[in-house]
Amino acid sequence: MWCANDFTHATCKAPVFVVQGLVPATLYEITVQAANDAGWSDTSAPLVVKTAGLEMPIIEHAGNDDKGWSDLGDVSDGITTNGTFLALHWSFQWNRLADAPKLVHKTGTSLGLVWPKPYSTHDIDMYELQCKVAATTDWSVVSSRIRGQSHTVSQLSPATGYVFRVRPHFANMRQATPDPPSDVVLVSRSQSMLEVRWKMPRCNGHVVLHYELQKQRMDEVKSTQSILSDAKPDPAAPWESVSNTIEVDCATYRVQGLMHGTPYRFRLRARNALGWSVDGDPSVAFFTHAFLPPTPPLATAKTHYSLDIAWRDQQADVNNNVDLKEYFELHLCRLWTYCPHDAIPDIRLDTWDVVQDRCPTRSCVVSNLSALSWYAFRVRSWIRHRGWTEFSDPSRPIQTLRRM
């Protein structure tokens, strides 16, 4: 390798080489040759590069003025400017956060960044971009008047690692506690559990830190206008806190330890740096199951075209002795790929068909089946004033007989 002017050279066996001992802010012309047993090749096309100067980029130190500004966003991954060296070794701890600035292009002294618009119901009129050298702790303001969601950071040092973060500025906004979460809906339930979901609240200038979920027991009301029970608030039942440390990335929560067959309603509030929001609007009544689903169905008799299917009430059901089950609904699933001789049998419960939706007893004869075919069944109960229970667990694969 030869460098113009002083014609110094060095040899190496690797395809990379670090040229050291150079003068800052100086142009160099570098060429490369390869050699084997027959001798040296011709020189490569020259590479003209300039080493970095000693001056530091002029970037304003990040201040503490938060008027109109949101909380600081996610920190970007480590981003390195192009270097003047032929090789550069650098390592970072990768964050991979969705809201952090992302690199789109770079040169030796500049980096082009983009970032997504953060969630907010307020108008964002500008952004502030901050950066720091990866190995340091002091953040500096690149610009606090960025109108779009992209910016090219210039006057950076070559071959240097940087990390970035961005925060929006809200136009004509009064910072306040957040709005409460809203639209609480039921996701799933059992005899002692209700799983609820809600919508994200408006942050009002500060990132929401936690949610608090509250519950209230209600009184059941049997209505003559509907086949299902209704509920009304119990004046003596207080609002109880289920949890006040629910993470903001959670939009669902399972409330355990509830009474069977009992209606509850829920409300939430949110907290940011300024405190707790007001309590949200209460949800409608959600009932826990009064009855457990039946046991998985079993086959009591078989032919080549029919199966006699039966099931029972679960012994663990707290309401097992109360006869409020009016009828049952039986479902069937054809197991097209199942083979009991496989090392790991393939049981695909893809499509369920209704066999009988008003079965008055705890048994049913299923006809018009194929010979030597495998099937699975499930069943659920209709409870007076409460509606359907959950489905039972699927039965074990059941096979019809060979055609005689």
TITORNU-26244 format. One record per residue: x, y, z of N, C-alpha, C in turn; residue in three letters. Coordinates in steps of 0.001 Angstrom, whole numbers, padded with zeros to 6 digits, always signed. Atoms other than C-alpha are relative to their C-alpha. Example, Ala and Ser with C-alpha at 12.3 -4.5 7.8 and 13.67 -1.06 7.14 Angstrom:
// TITORNU-26244
+000890-001190+000000+012300-004500+007800+000900+001200+000000ALA/-000820-001190-000060+013670-001060+007140-000770+001090+000730SER/
//
This chain:
// TITORNU-26244
+000858-001187+000000+000000+000000+000000+000899+001243+000000MET/-000808-001224+000093+001401+003410-000993-000856+001218+000280TRP/+000665-001273-000244+000414+006872+000255+000810+001086-000703CYS/-000683-001035+000779+001214+009828-002036+000764+000934+000911ALA/-000926-000924-000670+003877+012349-000984+001152-000755+000654ASN/-001116+000668-000665+005896+010211+001400+000147-001455-000434ASP/-000098+001327+000596+005203+006876-000392+000266-001095+001024PHE/-000127+001093-000961+005021+004817+002773-000896-001154-000432THR/+000797+001155+000395+003687+001292+002366-000035-001009+001144HIS/+000133+001076-000983+002561-001699+004383-000624-001198-000696ALA/+000581+001218+000560+001606-005291+003657-000882-000654+001037THR/+000918+000708-000892-001224-007336+005104-000639-001139-000773CYS/+000649+001143+000622-002976-010620+004412-001523+000067+000084LYS/+001452-000144-000139-006482-009477+005388-000523+001020-001012ALA/+000564-000974+000945-008865-007547+003081-000311+001347+000631PRO/+000209-001282-000666-009040-004725+005664+001307+000422+000655VAL/-001227-000515-000615-006357-002465+007104-000297+001372+000581PHE/+000175-001284-000671-006342+000452+009563+001269+000817-000185VAL/-001145-000898+000210-004076+003300+008502+000091+000928+001201VAL/-000147-000801-001206-002753+005003+011627+001153+000977-000164GLN/-001059-000986+000014-000473+007909+012421-000178+001083-001046GLY/+000269-001012+001009-002162+010278+009942-000195+001364+000648LEU/+000131-001383-000471-002411+014057+010240-001465+000406-000106VAL/+001399-000423+000072-005848+015529+011088-000216+000999-001141PRO/+000427-000936+001038-007724+017446+008338+000962+000014-001185ALA/-000967+000105+001097-005338+016201+005629-000513-000998-001037THR/+000385+000890+001090-006037+014668+002197+001059-001070-000232LEU/-000900+001102+000302-004524+011252+001433-000524-000753-001221TYR/+000343+000841+001136-004465+009157-001740+000536-001397+000272GLU/-000358+001362-000388-004462+005409-001108-000291-000937-001161ILE/+000183+001030+001026-003948+002579-003614+000363-001350+000593THR/-000189+001359-000504-003892-001193-003148+000480-000887-001138VAL/-000453+001018+000933-002026-004020-004919-000125-001377+000648GLN/+000039+001387-000462-002376-007797-004626+001207-000744-000540ALA/-001194+000754+000399+000452-010334-004825-000250-001485+000148ALA/-000047+001458-000133+000867-014065-005435+001401-000466-000383ASN/-001335+000521+000314+003766-016345-006468+000580+000608-001275ASP/-000471-000568+001268+003950-014659-009889+000393+001470+000130ALA/-000370-001392-000178+004397-011181-008428-001175+000882+000370GLY/+001003-000989-000414+002432-007996-007792-000897+000362-001179TRP/+000947-000474+001016-000682-006848-009631+000211+001490-000237SER/+000011-001447+000190-001244-003383-011025-000674+000663+001190ASP/+000622-000737-001111-002265-000707-008551-001469+000252-000291THR/+001433-000276+000139-005950-000128-007915-000211+001477-000284SER/+000355-001415+000141-007770+003098-008659+000216+000695+001334ALA/-000309-000663-001282-006753+005656-006029-001265+000376+000767PRO/+001043-000443-000902-008989+006355-003044+000480+001259+000700LEU/-000384-001282-000598-008846+010005-001944-000921+000270+001170VAL/+000787-000234-001207-009996+010609+001627+000683+001070+000836VAL/-000519-001033-000890-009593+013322+004224-000258-000412+001432LYS/+000186+000311-001415-009045+012701+007911-000824+001095+000663THR/+000849-000947-000712-011318+014397+010414+000840+001084+000658ALA/-000671-001090-000702-010443+017731+011940-000152-000144+001503GLY/+000062+000040-001454-010044+018446+015596-001170+000768+000571LEU/+001100-000793-000528-013033+020807+015859-001191-000905+000295GLU/+001171+000771-000394-016197+019483+017555-001231+000635-000623MET/+001240-000556+000528-019716+019865+016118-000606+000994+000972PRO/+000631-001025-000832-021559+022928+017384-001457-000392+000196ILE/+001356+000448-000298-024690+021502+019040-000361+000504+001382ILE/+000441-000589-001253-026655+023183+021795-000268-001079+001037GLU/+000257+000950-001077-026804+021417+025154-001494-000078+000279HIS/+001420+000194-000269-030208+019923+025982-000375+000672+001310ALA/+000443-000715-001178-032015+022202+028427-001132-000709+000713GLY/+001061+000579-000818-034781+021580+030950-001335+000706-000189ASN/+001237-000720+000224-037500+023836+029500-001020-000947-000618ASP/+000982+000972+000459-040558+021560+029168-001314+000662-000418ASP/+001248-000666+000323-043169+024185+028254-000488-000423-001379LYS/+000584+000437+001264-045352+022666+025577+000573-001276-000550GLY/-000656+001201+000533-043082+019652+025140-000543-001243+000671TRP/+000368+001296-000560-044067+016024+025609+001211-000615+000679SER/-001122+000743-000570-041948+013516+027505+000910-000498-001117ASP/-000968+000463+000979-038803+012306+025744-000368-001384-000503LEU/+000363+001264+000628-039285+009440+023318+001063-001061+000186GLY/-000932+001120-000069-037485+006136+022842+001365+000385-000569ASP/-001370-000234+000467-033706+006131+022343+000281-000910-001183VAL/-000283+000774+001205-032514+004993+018925+001105-001013+000251SER/-001167+000865+000009-030085+002200+018207+001259+000832-000247ASP/-001246-000687+000305-026432+003161+017979+000204+000121-001502GLY/-000186-000269+001422-025721+004772+014574+001377+000622-000182ILE/-001368-000447+000207-022189+005305+013259+000125+000724-001326THR/-000302-000696+001247-021104+007886+010686+001064-000773-000768THR/-001034+000638+000811-018970+006691+007772+001368+000504+000425ASN/-001329-000392-000462-015288+006689+008710+000973+000210-001144GLY/-001065-000177+000988-012093+007637+006899+000943-001187-000018THR/-000865+001161-000064-010489+004336+007861-000515-001085-000918PHE/+000416+001126+000827-010501+001217+005751-000710-001062+000822LEU/+000708+000948-000852-011818-000754+008717-000386+000698+001287ALA/+000474-000597-001241-013829+000165+011798-000765-001063+000772LEU/+000670+000993-000825-014929-002073+014655-000708+000726+001134HIS/+000796-000699-001007-017764-000868+016904-001151-000909+000399TRP/+001127+000830-000437-020452-002583+018995-000959+000843+000816SER/+001038-000712-000729-023749-001389+020469-000937-001004+000654PHE/+001108+000778-000538-026561-002685+022652-001257+000443-000738GLN/+001109-000378+000869-029520-002758+020246-001300+000088+000789TRP/+001267-000217-000687-032833-001350+021501-001193-000458-000830ASN/+001066+000390+000917-035091-001894+018442-001366+000444+000497ARG/+001269-000546-000436-037844+000356+019768-000717+000632-001178LEU/+000748-000388+001193-040623+001136+017334-000066+001513-000181ALA/+000171-001445+000097-040881+004878+018153+001320+000763-000043ASP/-001297-000681+000007-037148+005648+018140+000363+000440-001410ALA/-000455-000408+001337-035494+007543+015238+000723-001125-000724PRO/-000611+001040+000836-034367+005296+012367+000890+000655-001057LYS/-000948-000495+000993-031439+005764+009958-000513-000295-001405LEU/+000358+000206+001411-032226+006263+006246+001190+000232-000929VAL/-001224-000173+000789-028859+007520+004910+001067+000627+000891HIS/-001069-000582-000796-025442+008570+006195+001217+000271-000877LYS/-001293-000299+000603-022116+010086+005176+001020+000040+001130THR/-001023-000079-001031-018881+010711+007026-000314+000995+001089GLY/+000267-001044-000995-020276+013782+008812-001481+000280+000180THR/+001430-000266-000128-024074+013498+008562-000772-001308+000071SER/+000903+001136-000120-026936+011131+009362-001419+000467-000300LEU/+001396-000292+000295-030443+011188+007875-000917-000890+000818GLY/+000859+000740-000928-033150+010157+010376-001469+000246-000321LEU/+001456-000130+000057-036897+009544+010306-000569-000613+001278VAL/+000665+000560-001174-039373+008767+013107-001508+000060-000218TRP/+001454+000005+000166-043103+007940+013373-000658+001080+000844PRO/+000764-000950-000798-045743+010331+014636-000520-000701+001239LYS/+000462+000677-001218-046461+009477+018285-001507+000126+000161PRO/+001434-000051-000250-049977+008742+019499-000348+001251+000797TYR/+000494-001162-000718-051744+011954+020517-001217+000546-000728SER/+001156-000654+000588-055092+013603+019960+000210+001502-000132THR/-000328-001422+000128-053405+017041+020136+000816+000237-001274HIS/-000779-000367+001179-051850+018872+017190+001473+000153+000386ASP/-001444-000109-000205-048058+018522+016985+000536+000988-001026ILE/-000470-001017+000935-046462+021626+015490+001496-000078-000271ASP/-001434+000128+000236-042764+020716+015820+000557-001130+000867MET/-000695+001046-000756-040256+018175+017130+001357+000529+000450TYR/-001350-000267-000458-037065+018412+019143+000806-001291-000094GLU/-000887+001157+000160-034243+016035+018190+001232+000194+000861LEU/-001169-000035-000869-031503+015254+020713+000937-001155-000355GLN/-000971+001050+000286-028305+013242+020311+001102+000021+001045CYS/-001196+000073-000828-025274+012091+022229+000934-001042-000600LYS/-000964+001024+000411-022105+010188+021489-000291-001262+000806VAL/+000465+001249-000604-022768+006535+022237+000663-000300+001332ALA/-000725+000356-001223-020132+006254+024970-000132+001043+001099ALA/+000115-001074-000991-021174+009430+026843-001415+000018+000580THR/+001308-000106-000665-024118+010487+029016-000670+001334-000237THR/+000547-001345+000167-024648+014148+028012-000756+000103-001314ASP/+000826-000189+001186-027515+014797+025593+000106+001445-000484TRP/-000034-001324+000613-027391+017745+023182-001173+000159-000943SER/+001126-000292+000887-030175+019437+021224+000530+000240-001401VAL/-000351-000211+001400-029730+019081+017475-000827+001133-000570VAL/+000906-001051+000442-032785+021184+016654-001311-000154+000752SER/+001300+000011-000672-035984+022133+018448-001074+000672-000850SER/+000968-000636+000902-037779+023553+015398-000198-000855-001250ARG/+000171+000902+001138-038226+020487+013183-001492-000144-000285ILE/+001423-000003+000334-041554+020704+011345-000504-001358-000470ARG/+000425+001302+000518-041614+017231+009789+000447-001130+000902GLY/-000385+001191-000742-040834+013704+010885+001295-000590-000544GLN/-001316+000412+000475-037337+013595+009386+000962+001169+000150SER/-001016-001049-000152-034079+015491+009774+001363-000588-000327HIS/-001382+000382+000283-030495+015324+008519+000911+000714+000979THR/-000900-000553-001005-027992+015832+011332+001374+000135-000646VAL/-001291-000259+000633-024791+017436+009994+001031+000411+001046SER/-001120-000403-000844-021423+018543+011422+000335-001057+001065GLN/-000346+001069-000918-020859+015149+013036+001438-000449-000245LEU/-001359+000513+000139-017495+013512+013627-000010-001310-000778SER/-000041+001270+000740-016565+010753+011149+000343-001173+000913PRO/-000301+001248-000705-016395+007163+012365-000343+000082+001482ALA/+000415-000183-001390-018273+008058+015555-001428-000510+000164THR/+001326+000542-000275-021289+006325+017093-000858+000992+000754GLY/+000951-000908-000639-024351+008380+018068-001303-000739+000283TYR/+001377+000435-000234-027768+007691+019580-000878+001240+000041VAL/+000908-001128+000142-030826+009893+019119-001326-000292+000701PHE/+001367+000097-000500-034198+010576+020679-000747+001269-000415ARG/+000805-001106+000494-037065+012865+019734-001218+000164+000896VAL/+001240-000243-000738-039997+014507+021493-000825+001039-000744ARG/+000853-000951+000712-042997+016338+020039-000347+001214+000852PRO/+000489-001205-000655-044180+019834+020872-001459+000175-000409HIS/+001434-000103+000262-047933+020281+021192-000405+001474-000107PHE/+000442-001378+000237-049546+023440+019827-001214+000313+000861ALA/+001147-000509-000761-051851+025387+022158-000572-001074+000926ASN/+000446+001084-000862-052008+022620+024721+000340+000293+001445MET/-000223-000136-001430-052422+022825+028452+000297-001381+000572ARG/-000367+001300-000558-050580+019997+030158-000887-000316+001195GLN/+000922+000403-001051-052831+018026+032487+000140-001488+000234ALA/+000060+001441-000213-053470+014617+033927-000692-000651-001196THR/+000576+000625+001196-054516+012053+031298-001502-000189+000112PRO/+001394+000425-000014-058034+011174+030288-000058-001447+000474ASP/+000094+001404-000425-059298+007884+031751-000202-000922-001192PRO/+000319+000978+001042-059378+004739+029603-001510-000170-000133PRO/+001433+000055+000278-062754+004122+028008-000361-001297-000707SER/+000547+001127+000774-064969+001519+026316+000485-001340+000539ASP/-000367+001280-000607-064454-001383+028715-000937-001081-000533VAL/+000790+001098+000549-065618-004638+027078+000494-001320+000575VAL/-000334+001326-000513-065656-008295+028097+000682-000818-001081LEU/-000740+000845+000936-063113-010627+026449-000302-001475+000246VAL/+000274+001391-000340-063608-013948+028272-000417-000061+001463SER/+000466+000134-001383-065034-015312+031509-000020-001464+000402ARG/+000181+001321-000584-065273-018324+033800-000863+000190+001248SER/+000793-000137-001220-066991-019021+037124+000618+000978+000987GLN/-000664-000864-000977-064408-016976+039022+000901+001051-000643SER/-000895-000927+000702-062716-014795+036344-000755+000751-001076MET/+000470-000829+001108-063604-011937+034012+001214+000687-000616LEU/-001082-000677+000712-061155-010685+031377-000593+001173-000772GLU/+000549-001208+000613-061786-007103+030240+001069+000693-000844VAL/-000883-000769+000880-060294-004836+027564-000508+001421-000075ARG/+000369-001411+000058-060261-001040+027176+000798+000711-001084TRP/-000691-000808+000994-059158+001733+024825+000996+000932+000681LYS/-001064-000851-000522-056002+003797+025323-000516+001427+000218MET/+000459-001372-000247-056601+007243+026896+000875+001046-000700PRO/-000803-001122+000493-055393+010642+025688+000997+000411+001071ARG/-001055-000188-000996-052075+011461+027340+000068+001427+000535CYS/+000001-001398-000433-052458+015305+027556+001396+000528+000330ASN/-001316-000616-000106-048765+016104+027146+001034-000777+000766GLY/-000950+000830-000727-047181+013476+029389-000324-001463-000251HIS/+000191+001428+000238-046671+009765+028835-000758-000626+001164VAL/+000738+000716-001032-049166+007593+030712+000912-001051+000621VAL/-000900+000897-000715-047333+005590+033381-000676-001301+000413LEU/+000695+001186-000495-049908+003186+034854-001503+000194-000138HIS/+001451+000007-000089-053575+002224+034871-000408-000577+001357TYR/+000626+000647-001150-055781+001428+037844-001361-000523-000435GLU/+001268+000652+000316-058665-001029+037362-000776-000208+001289LEU/+000864+000151-001170-061581-000979+039813-001227-000834-000377GLN/+001182+000831+000213-064519-003375+040192-001070+000343+001030LYS/+001116-000169-000928-067954-003165+041799-001002-001127-000226GLN/+001019+001055+000096-070361-006022+042539-001371+000625-000212ARG/+001330-000510+000311-073899-005545+041221-001057-001021+000432MET/+001117+000878-000337-077333-007027+041976-000638-000532-001270ASP/+000665+000610+001155-078930-009479+039550-001480+000350+000009GLU/+001420-000329+000157-082370-008537+038218-000560-000883-001106VAL/+000654+000841+000998-084561-011106+036459-001112+000804-000652LYS/+000915-000845+000749-086528-009351+033747-001043-000845-000722SER/+001059+000661+000780-089849-010354+032209+000060+000390-001470THR/-000115-000459+001372-088862-008493+029037+001084-000742-000775GLN/-001118+000681+000643-085846-010701+028305+000188-001364+000622SER/-000273+001336-000530-084859-014338+028662+001271-000023+000838ILE/-001235-000085-000774-081550-013219+030221-000163+000981+001150LEU/+000028-000884-001161-080985-011588+033591+000688+001318-000311SER/-000642-001306+000069-080075-007939+033937+000654+000266+001349ASP/-000664-000345-001265-078159-006153+036722-000185+001485+000271ALA/+000060-001394-000417-078373-002936+038695+001064+000234+001064LYS/-001032-000278-001013-075805-001172+040929-000508-000289+001407PRO/+000301+000252-001410-075729-002249+044553+000473+001210+000804ASP/-000426-001209-000742-075750+000928+046726+000979-000293+001125PRO/-000885+000324-001129-073927-000892+049514+001336-000553-000445ALA/-001243+000597+000481-071182-002308+047293+000993+001095-000367ALA/-000987-001041+000312-068036-000136+047226+000784-000350-001271PRO/-000954+000244+001083-065629+000284+044329+001297-000500+000618TRP/-001224+000611-000518-062610-001942+044962+001086+000046-001067GLU/-001131-000048+000927-059167-001535+043394+000499-001416-000273SER/-000543+001295+000396-058119-004621+041445+001526+000086-000079VAL/-001440-000261+000089-054638-003234+040601+000194+001439-000437SER/-000314-001376+000403-053147+000261+040352+001393+000102-000617ASN/-001330+000006+000637-049881-000772+038668-000041-000742-001330THR/+000108+000669+001297-051130-002088+035321+000850+000764-001006ILE/-000912-000626+000951-048486-001399+032658-000776+000602-001170GLU/+000709-000714+001063-049416+000991+029851-000064-000797-001294VAL/+000071+000795+001221-048665-001587+027158-001026-001123+000110ASP/+001070+000987-000174-051468-003765+028571-001337+000667-000288CYS/+001353-000493+000288-054961-003250+027166-001048-000995+000462ALA/+000924+000986-000559-056514-006326+028817+000483-000393+001391THR/-000359+000428-001350-056613-007658+032356-000983-001078+000443TYR/+000825+001074-000533-057898-010852+033983-000221+000224+001490ARG/+000362-000214-001398-059748-010251+037249-000384-001350+000581VAL/+000192+001325-000588-059548-013412+039358-000700+000113+001356GLN/+000571+000073-001347-061258-014526+042565-001376+000591+000133GLY/+001347-000554-000039-064791-013420+041683-001008-001068+000406LEU/+001063+000920-000393-068039-014963+042889-000695-000548-001244MET/+000641+000623+001160-069739-017424+040522-001410+000559-000195HIS/+001338-000448+000336-072881-016294+038732-000341+001386+000504GLY/+000198-001331-000581-072430-012685+039910+000348+001072-001022THR/-000338-001094+000927-072556-009464+037854+000969+000996+000638PRO/-000960-001027-000411-069707-006954+038093+000066+001067-001084TYR/-000341-001044+000965-068914-003651+036446+001363+000559+000353ARG/-001389-000430-000155-065520-002022+035966+000171+001437-000491PHE/-000410-001319+000482-063924+001404+035524+001508+000119+000176ARG/-001451-000178-000057-060357+002641+035035+000347+001472+000149LEU/-000599-001329+000050-058185+005678+035556+001473-000172-000349ARG/-001388+000043+000466-054708+006547+034268+000826+001029+000757ALA/-000906-000925-000704-051671+008257+035787+001160+000384-000903ARG/-001219-000466+000663-048970+010404+034203+000827+000776+001025ASN/-000905-000703-000918-046280+012683+035686-000729+001020+000870ALA/+000741-000994-000770-048951+015128+036909-001013-000605+000956LEU/+000916+000634-000941-051062+012566+038763-001026-000883-000681GLY/+001048+000898+000481-054146+010387+038392-001100+000777-000715TRP/+001159-000573+000680-056989+011097+036008-001244-000204+000862SER/+001281+000288-000646-060616+011163+037071-000382-001436-000338VAL/+000465+001355+000284-062392+007815+037209-000785-000022-001302ASP/+000720+000141+001254-063684+006621+033860-001437-000429+000202GLY/+001397+000427-000072-067280+005768+033057-000067-001494+000297ASP/+000122+001438-000289-068414+002415+034497-000451-000777-001231PRO/+000412+000870+001092-068845-000468+032102-001405-000527+000256SER/+001252+000721-000208-072031-002431+031599+000288-001201+000895VAL/-000166+001145-000888-072636-005471+033785+000571-001199-000753ALA/-000572+001237+000524-070514-008558+033117-000224-001096+001053PHE/+000288+001105-000901-071614-011883+034642+001113-001039-000054PHE/-000804+001221-000013-069277-014627+035757-000931-001177-000290THR/+000822+001171+000286-070460-018085+034719-000567-000575+001291HIS/+000605+000663-001150-072935-019652+037121+000252-001497-000029ALA/-000199+001436+000154-072245-023133+035740+001262-000249-000813PHE/-001114+000451+000819-069206-024940+034421-000529-000699-001242LEU/+000441+000747+001183-069376-026459+030943-000077-001491+000302PRO/+000061+001455-000209-070219-030181+030645+001372-000646-000172PRO/-001223+000766+000204-067542-032859+030603+000193-000263-001492THR/-000197+000333+001417-065936-033773+027251-000867-001200-000397PRO/+000891+001094+000415-068336-036015+025270+000751-001319-000177PRO/-000516+001355+000178-067805-039799+025112-000936-000772-000920LEU/+000814+000874+000848-069028-042459+022689-000456-001202+000815ALA/+000550+001144-000734-071357-045036+024272-000374-001149-000926THR/+000304+001041+000986-072167-046970+021058+000457+000473-001364ALA/-000527-000335+001317-070840-047133+017488-000590-000905-001066LYS/+000218+000786+001208-071803-048281+014000+000926+000571-001071THR/-000853-000540+001057-070165-047668+010646-000484+001355-000502HIS/+000546-001267+000483-072393-044597+010086-000519+000903+001121TYR/+000547-000809-001089-073382-043337+013575+000805-000183+001277SER/-000634+000040-001320-072083-042587+017070-001010+000475+001043LEU/+000806-000447-001134-074010-042409+020329+000911+000772+000947ASP/-000850-000898-000787-072531-039443+022229-000723+000380+001284ILE/+000567-000373-001300-073081-038692+025940+001003+000849+000768ALA/-000829-000873-000842-071758-036200+028513-000674+000155+001353TRP/+000524-000170-001350-072253-035297+032172+000291+001417+000486ARG/-000350-001245-000686-072191-032286+034488+001292-000215+000772ASP/-001245+000111-000751-068858-031564+036117-000282-000081+001501GLN/+000192+000164-001436-068650-032727+039725+000479+001220+000778GLN/-000537-001177-000697-066671-029593+040638-000885+001222-000133ALA/+000884-001145+000210-069522-027320+039530-000709+000331+001312ASP/+000613-000397-001274-070721-025332+042567-001513-000003-000090VAL/+001453+000023+000188-074240-025268+041087-000458-001324-000604ASN/+000281+001282+000643-074235-028933+040084-001380-000535+000350ASN/+001295+000527-000440-077426-029691+042073-001163+000905-000373ASN/+001066-000915+000420-079376-026752+040641-000308-000284-001455VAL/+000360+000416+001357-081269-027854+037538-000535+001203-000777ASP/+000382-001135+000837-081272-024715+035383+000448-000185-001441LEU/-000425+000276+001370-079873-026347+032241-001231-000404-000814LYS/+001211+000252+000766-082683-026170+029696+000244-000886-001211GLU/-000348+000864+001127-080934-027764+026700+001491+000137-000279TYR/-001420+000064+000306-077554-028491+025138+000206+000169-001506PHE/-000379-000147+001407-075755-027719+021863+001255-000823-000245GLU/-001090+000922+000284-073500-030405+020382+000642+000363-001341LEU/-000768-000311+001206-070746-029670+017808+000866-001191-000387HIS/-000829+001073+000558-068759-032046+015573+001113+000584-000853LEU/-001128-000396+000855-065343-031713+013905+000602-001256-000638CYS/-000598+001142+000708-064057-034141+011236+001524+000117+000063ARG/-001459+000007-000127-060417-035090+011889+000592-000654-001246LEU/-000417+000528+001291-059178-035474+008343+001420-000549+000027TRP/-001428+000370+000031-055457-035826+009135+000422-000856+001183THR/-000381+000728-001218-055594-037794+012395+000296-001464-000306TYR/-000342+001424+000067-053870-041176+012598+000599-000394+001354CYS/-000501+000341-001347-053384-042856+016014+001362-000667-000014PRO/-001294+000685+000071-050267-044679+014767+001168+000961-000235HIS/-001075-000976+000152-048297-041462+014137+000701+000218+001332ASP/-000749-000283-001230-045552-040644+016619-000599+001192+000736ALA/+000697-001168-000560-047216-037252+017155-001266+000177-000823ILE/+001237-000092+000785-050847-037518+015992-000390+001437-000268PRO/+000376-001338+000440-052087-034498+014064-001503+000189+000209ASP/+001407-000261-000306-055367-033303+015625-000291+001456-000345ILE/+000326-001353+000451-056657-030260+013721-001480+000255+000226ARG/+001377-000356-000316-059800-028800+015243-000329+001303-000715LEU/+000151-001204+000817-060440-026368+012402-001452+000453-000109ASP/+001376-000376+000314-064140-026408+011495-000965-000813+000844THR/+001010+000659-000836-066927-027177+013964-001368+000192-000643TRP/+001363-000022+000546-070409-028057+012681-000992-000325+001110ASP/+001040+000237-001000-073588-027921+014761-000746-001284-000349VAL/+000743+001248+000175-075080-031393+015176-001432+000160+000500VAL/+001311-000195-000619-077977-030485+017489+000086+001222+000899GLN/-000068-001230-000803-078700-027035+018964-001088+000080+001062ASP/+001030+000008-001032-081690-027974+021147-000151-001414+000555ARG/+000016+001365-000508-080742-031308+022636-000536+000017+001444CYS/+000599-000117-001339-083016-031809+025699+000669-000862+001060PRO/-000633+000908-000962-080967-034614+027315+001513+000072-000149THR/-001457+000007+000011-077305-035318+028011+000558-001118-000879ARG/-000460+000984+000974-076936-037643+025043-000608+000336-001350SER/+000462-000297+001351-077364-037541+021290+000537-001075-000940CYS/-000424+000939+001026-077225-039969+018349+000374+000794-001251VAL/-000500-000731+001159-075086-038561+015520+000069-000968-001178VAL/+000098+000905+001149-075886-040166+012137+000659+000601-001229SER/-000528-000420+001310-074780-039902+008504+001502+000276+000040ASN/-001451-000128-000070-071092-040336+009329+000656-000977-000966LEU/-000758+000872+000894-068400-041989+007199+000632-001145+000779SER/-000592+001167-000650-067098-045458+007975+001505+000192+000204ALA/-001427-000067-000340-063656-045756+009619+000552+001427-000059LEU/-000409-001415-000012-063457-041976+010083+000069+000483+001444SER/-000234-000542-001344-062284-039981+013066-000731+001320+000175TRP/+000761-001204-000310-064349-037264+014763+000328+000454+001425TYR/-000069-000556-001350-064186-034956+017788-001290+000771+000270ALA/+001256-000650-000375-067124-033450+019715+000245+000961+001158PHE/+000021-000896-001150-067767-030588+022099-001460+000379+000251ARG/+001386-000286-000363-070909-029446+023934-000025+001183+000965VAL/+000219-001080-000970-072256-026463+025875-001464-000012+000446ARG/+001336+000011-000614-075320-025822+028076-000619+001390-000091SER/+000753-001246-000092-078020-023172+027889-000597+000075+001399TRP/+000440-000169-001376-078694-021872+031415-001129+001024+000037ILE/+001137-000909-000120-082020-020283+032265+000445+001334+000612ARG/-000309-001383-000394-081634-016484+032630+001456+000395-000201HIS/-001432-000317+000106-077859-016723+031971+000565-000203-001395ARG/-000533+000225+001337-077393-017954+028416+000938-001192-000049GLY/-000885+001136+000238-074709-020295+027129+001171-000018+000978TRP/-001259+000187-000705-071878-021702+029195+001122-000023-001035THR/-001100+000241+000928-068426-022106+027710-000119-001404-000584GLU/-000035+001346+000561-067814-025099+025466+000824-000918+000897PHE/-000818+000996-000678-066537-028273+027031+001322-000164-000736SER/-001218+000380+000716-063044-029468+026219-000358-000973-001123ASP/+000296+000950+001075-062964-031377+022910+000171-001440+000487PRO/-000113+001422-000339-063486-035114+023186+001284-000575-000589SER/-001078+000740+000655-060769-037598+022398-000484-000433-001386ARG/+000441+000455+001325-060783-038704+018737-000820-001297+000096PRO/+000913+001145-000008-063644-041158+018153-000159-000487-001434ILE/+000054+000571+001343-063709-043521+015154-001262-000842-000191GLN/+001102+000879+000371-066704-045095+013434+000539-001379-000396THR/-000412+001367+000303-066661-048818+012643+000166-000218-001500LEU/-000154+000404+001405-065736-050565+009406-001357-000418-000570ARG/+001243+000404+000654-068556-051059+006914-000015-001528-000189ARG/+000126+001472+000097-069784-054690+007028-000536-000407-001380MET/
//
